[in-house]
Amino acid sequence: MVSRVIPVDDFDLVIFGGTGDLARRKILPGLYRRFCAGQMPETARVIGAARSDHSTEEFRQMVGDAIREFSKKNECEEEGIGAFLDRLDYVQVDARGEGGWDDLKAKMRDDVIKAYYFSVAPSLFGDLAERLMSHRIADPDARIVVEKPFGRDLESARKLNADLARHFAETQIYRIDHYLGKETVQNLMAVRFGNILFEPLWNSQYVDHIQITVAETVGVGGRGEYYDRAGAMRDMVQNHLMQLLCLIAMEPPSRFNPDAVRDEKLKVIRALEPVDHHHIVRGQYEAKGEEPSFREDVGDPRSRTESFVAMRVMISNWRWAGTPFFLRTGKKLRARTSEIAVVFKDAPHSIFGEEAGRHANVLSIRLQPNEGITLKVTIKEPGPGGMRLIDVPLDMSFAEALGEEAEEITDAYERLIMDVIRGNQTLFMRGDEVEAAWAWTDPIIQGWELRSDVPKTYDAYSSGPEDAAMMLHREGRRWREIR
């Protein structure tokens, strides 16, 4: 079975920050793969824009090197790279001045979709938006793409939204969270709303609890200065984990369109209960061998910023009343993995006696690595000796189930950029959604600051602080193993 690629309409895509790390690692290699797949029209163009002084040929050389470095070897055929580079242009612009804007305007075509990717610091979003409009470069159908962080608290998020809203309508603004572009995240909606098997059980009557884990093996690396200001709560929980929580908990939308989906996600955020500080664990990784500690990585021996967060979250609505959601994310943990695990309740009565033990069905959605879905079911252990029960997985690994087509699964950035060109905002966050997330997050962070909380330490490449395990243990539950 070969996946069907639907070409998008002709477009001009301008990447502000086109020489930056995100553009080199993700955006431009992703566009190259969409070009190789036949999804980009023959006349589509990509224009890099940045402060640095480069010729178009120098920019093309940089992009070619990035494609060879960050794409799979079998994707990098020199003939294909050359054809893609021919579509690239470059202009030097000053985001806070007037330099280069007339040059950029002269390069834009009138009769195509115009998209502008703000791959720059959020402090420049307002300046770029203002100049695109004042120089009449963006038309009423133009789209802008903005990267996280969308502020660092509710006040700054509101200001950022207001800055963009002065120049662009909400229907033109695409707030990108690459987690929502992952194939398995979208499959989560397909599993929930496309199978009668699961939706009747998707509530507090049958679900004991839900775990959402995003674990990383890397430390903060070269992001130490940023991370010491942000921490895991701002960097991961407020956006990535919040979005996964919304998708797993939301009500079925009336239809699969942008506003219907985002309306239901917003209802989940607004139904979140405040989190008691006894149901949150913060952590910092310690040094291990020659590996530096978190405080050494950020260059502050007294830092109280967290590299790990675990929390118990409750949702005040009819579907989820009494069902806890356990969220966990951290750096320098045992393995790199992202997983949503729906743990169903035990059968109300076991006909097999106490010796059969406790057995619960678990639906596991793996986002990375090895994307796939596993349902753990209880069966009789083969062989003589009575009715002994064991749990076995019904495993659908994308790589095994889809064969060659699994290799064609697009990167999150590829899918989301093509959605921008199509004008499909389903997988992008709306302004009120961002503000609601901050309104829930801010009191948690403010509570830490008021109490002068100090994060618990944990060994690098472990499962995190022992207090996180105890938080579940007190309720008779346990975290799923990070592996």
N, C-alpha and C positions, 0 to 999 in steps of 0.2 A: 504494500500500500504506500503510495507516494503522496505526501502532503501537497495541498493545492495552495499556490502562492497567488494572491490577488494583487495586481499592481495598483499603486496609488496614483492619484492625479499628479500632474506636473507641479514642481515646487522649487522655490529658492529657500534654502535653510542657511541662516547665518548663525555661526557659533561664536558668541562673545567669550573670550578666554580660549580661543581655538588652538593656542599653543600650550595650554596648561595640561596638567597631569590627567584630569578626568577625560578631557577630549582625546588625548593620546591613547589612554588605556581602554576606554569604553566607547565613547561616542563615535569616533571616526572608524575604528575597526568594526563596530557594529553596523555602521552605514555601508562599509565595504561588503560585509556579508549579505546585507539586503540587496546590494547591487549585484553580487554574484548569484543570488537567488532569483534575479529577474524581477524584483519588486519595484525598483526605481525606474521611472520613465527615462527614455533615451536622453531627454533634454534637461532632466533635473540637475540642479547645481547646489554645491555646498561651498559656502564662503566663510573662511576663517577671519576673525576680527580680534585684534589684540593691540596692546600698547607697543609691543616690540616691532622694530623695523625689519621687515622681511619682504623679499620679492615673492611673487606667486610661485616661482620655481623653487625657491628655498622652502616655502611652506609645503609644497607637494613632496619635496624630498623628505621633510620631517614626517609627514603623514605616511609615506611609503615605508620608512623605517619603523614607525609605530605599528603598522599592519603586520610587518614581518615579525616583530617582537611579540605582539600580543594576540595574534590569531594563530589557529592551528596550522601546522605545516602544510597539510593537504588543502588548506584554503588559500594558500599564498602562491598562486601561479602568477609569474611575472607579467604575463600578457594581461591577465585580469586586473592586476594592480595598476598597470599603466593606463588601462581604459578608465578605471575609476579616478585616477589622479587627474586625468584630462578634464574632469567635471569640477575640479576644485579651483577656487580663486582665493585671494587674500587681500585684506585692506587693513591699514594701520589706523586705529581710532583711539581717541582719548575719551574715556567714559565720562569724565567730569569737565571736559573742555569742548572745544568746537572742532578740533582737528580730526579730519578723516570722514566726517559725517556726509559731506557733499559727495565724496568719492564713493561711499557706500550706497548712497541714494542712486548714483549714476549706474551702479551695477545691478540694481534690482529691476526685475521685469514687471510689467503691469498686469499681465493676464494669467498669472500663476498664483498658487497658494504661497503665502509668505509666512515663514516661521522663524522665530528668534530664540535661540537657546542661550540662557544666561548662565553659563558655566563659570561664574565669578563669585566673589564674596557677596553675601546678602546686602552689605552696605552700598553696593553699586546698583542694586536692582532699580531703585527709584530714579537714579541718574540715567540709566539706560532707557527706561520706559519713557522718561520725559523727553529725551533727545530723539527717540524714534518717532514720537508724535510731533514735536516742534519742528523737526526737519521734514515732516510728512513722508517718512519712509515706510511707516506701517499704515495699512488701510483698515477699515472696519472689520474685515474678515481675517486679519492677521492673527497669529497665535504666538504667545510667549511661553517659554518653558523655564521654570525656576527650580533650582535645586535646594534641598534642605541644607542647613537648618532654616526653618521658617520662624525666625525669632528665637529668643532664649527664654522667653516667658510670655505671659498673656499680653502685657503692655506692648512689648516690642513686636509681637505677632500682629496685633491690631494696627500698629503703625505701619508695618510692612504691607499688610493688606490694603490699608488706606492709600499708601503711596502708589501701589499698582492700580488701585481702583480709580485714581484720578485720571488715568490715561487709558486704561483697558477695562472692558466689561468682564465680569466673572466668566462668561462663556469663552473668553479669549485666553484665560490664564490657566496654565497646566502646571500644577505643583507636583513634581515627579518624586515618587518613592519607588526605587527600583525593586523593592521586595514585592510590590503589587504586580510587577511584570513577570514574575517567575511562573513557569508553566504549572507547577504544582499548586500555587496559590489560586490560580484560576480554576484548576481542577477541583479545589476545595468547594467552590460554588457549584461545579458540575455534579460532584458526589452528593452534596446536600440537596440540591433542588432538582436534580435529574434522575434520582433514584427513590422510588417509593419505599425502598427497604429502610433508609436511614431517617428521613424527615419525621416520621411518626415517633421515633425514639429520641429525637434531638431536643430534649428538655429535662427539667430537674426530676421528673418522675423516673427516668431511666438512666440518666448520667450522674455518676458519683462525683466526678470532678474532671477538669480539663487542665492539661499542662501545656504551656508554650515555652519552648527553650530555643534560644539563639546563642550558641556557644562558639567562641573563637579561640584558636590556639596562639594567635599573635598577640603581642602587647600593643602599647600605643605607638611604638615606633617613632617615626618622625613627626607624629601629630601630638607630641607631648604638650606643647603650649596650648593648642586648641582643646585637647581633652581635659586638661586640668581646669579649664573654665567650664567645660560642658559636663563631663562625667557620663556614666552609663545611662542615667535617668534621662537626661536631655538628648544624648546621642542616639539611644536605641529604644528606650521604653516609650517615650512620648510620641514617636512616629512609627517605627517598624513594628514593635510588639503591639502597639495600640491598633494598628491596621489589621494585624492578624487576629487580634481579639474581636474586632468588629466583624470580620468576615465569618468567624466561627460562631458568633453569638447572635448575629442580626436575624430579624424576621425575613421571611421570603418577600422580596420586592414584587410589586405588581407586574413588572416586566423588567427585562434586562436592558435598561438604558441608564445613562449617567445619573440623572437626578433621582430616579427611583432607587438605585443601589445606594447612592450617597445619603439619601434621606434616611434609609434604614440604618446605615452605619452611624449617622449622627445620633439617632435615638439610643443606640447602645452606649455611646460616650456619655450622653446626658443621664443615663440610668445608672452609671457607675457610682457606687457608694464611696464616701471618703474612706481612706485606708488608715486604720489605726497603726501607730508606729510599732506596736508589738507584732504586726503582721508584715513587716518589711525588714530585710537584712541587706546591709551594704557591705561590700568587701573591697580590699586592695590586695593584689598579688605581691608576694614576697620574693626576694631573690632566691635563685636556685642555681648553685654552681657559679658559672660565669654569667648566668642570665641576670640582668639587673632587676631590681624591684620596681614597683610602680612609681614610688617617690623618686627613685633615681632616673627613671625614664622621663618624668615630667620636670625634673630639676628642682624639686621643692621638697626638702626633708620633712616638712611639717604639713604636707598636703593632706586635706581631708576629703578629697574628691574620690568618688567610688569608681572602681573598674568592674564591679560586679553588683547586680541588684537581683534580689528575689523577693516576691511579694504575693500576698493572698488578696485577690480582688473579688468583690461580690457585685452582682448586677441586680438592681431592684426592679424586676418586672415579673410578669406571670410565668414566662418560660423558664427563667433561670433562678427564681427565688430559692435560696438555700444551697445552691450549687457553687462551690468555690472554683475560681480560675487561678491557677498558680503560674506566675510569669517569672522567667529567669533568663538573665543574659550576663555575659562576662567575658573578659579577656584572659588570655593565658590559662585556659581550661584544658581538660584532658584531651578533647577532640574537637574538631570543627564540625558542628552539626546544627541544623535548624529543624525543629520538629514540633508539630502540634499533635498531642495525644489526647483522644477522647476516651476516658476510662468509664465504662458502663458499670452499673451497680451489679452486685452479686444476685443470683437467682433468689427469689424470696424464700424458697424452701428447697433444700437439697435432699433428694431421695436416696443419695448414696452414702449418707452418714458423715460424721465429722472426720473420719479417717481419709475421706476424699479430698479434704482441704478446701481452701477458698480459691475460686477461679472466676476471673472477671474478663469479659470481652474488652479489648482495647483496639480502637481504630487509630492508627498512626499515620500521619501525613508528613513525609520527609521532604523538606524543601531543599536541603543540601547536606552532604553530597549525595549522589545516587538517588535522584528524585524518584519518588514512588509512594505507594500507599499500601499499608499492611493492616490486615484485620486479624487479631489474635482470637482464636476460637478454642473451645475445650472439647477434647475427644478422649476416647478410651485409649490407654496405652496398649499397644499391641502385645500379644502373648498371653499365656495362662497366668493364673494367680489372682483372679478376682477383678473387680471393677476399679482399676486404678486410672485416675484422670490426669491428663497432661494438657498443656496449652501449646498449640502449634499455630504458625502464621499462615494465613492466606496472603501471599505476597505478590504485589504487582509492581515490579521494578520497571520503570519506563524503558530502560535499556534492553531488558529481556522481553517485555511484552510487545514493544513496538518495533524491535529490530532496527533496521536501517533508518526508519523514520525517527527513532529516538535521537540519532545523530543530527537530525535536522531541527531539533528543538531550538528555537531562537533564544538568544540571550535577552535578559529583561530589558536592557536599554534598546535593543533592536525593535522589540515589540512596541515599547512605549513611544519611541520616536515615530514609528509608522502610525500609531494611533493619533499622535498629534497632527500629522499630515491629513489623516482621515477626518479629523475633527471629533474624535470619540474620547470623551472625558471620563468614561466609566472607571478607569483604573487610576485616576488622578484625584487628589484631595481638594475639596472645596474650602473656601475661606472660612466659613462658619464651622466646619469640621476641625480645622486646625486650631481655631480659637477655643472651641469646646475642649479639645485635648489639653491645651495649656491650662484652661480653667480648672481641670481636674488635677493636673500635675503640679501646678504652682504651690498649693498648700502642703504637699508632701515635701518638696524641696525647702520651703520656708520653715517647716517643722524641724528638719535636720539642722538648719542654721540657728534657729532659736535655742535648740537643746545642745548645740555644739557637738553633735554626734560625731564620733570617730569610727570610721569603717573597721570591720573585723578583718584581720589578715587571713590570707589563705595561701597555701603552697602553690607555686606556679605548676601548671599542668595537672591540677587536681580537679575535683568536682565543685570547688568553691568553699566558702566558710562552713564550718560544722553547724553553725547556727541556722543556716538555710535548711539543712537536713532535719534539724530538730523542729523547725517550724511545722513541717509536715508530720513528723513523728508524733508530735503532741496530739494530732488529730487521727492517728492510726493510719496514716498514709505515708508514701515514700516517693521520692523523685525517681523518674526513670533514669537509667544509667546513661551518662554521656559517653557516646562511643561513635 
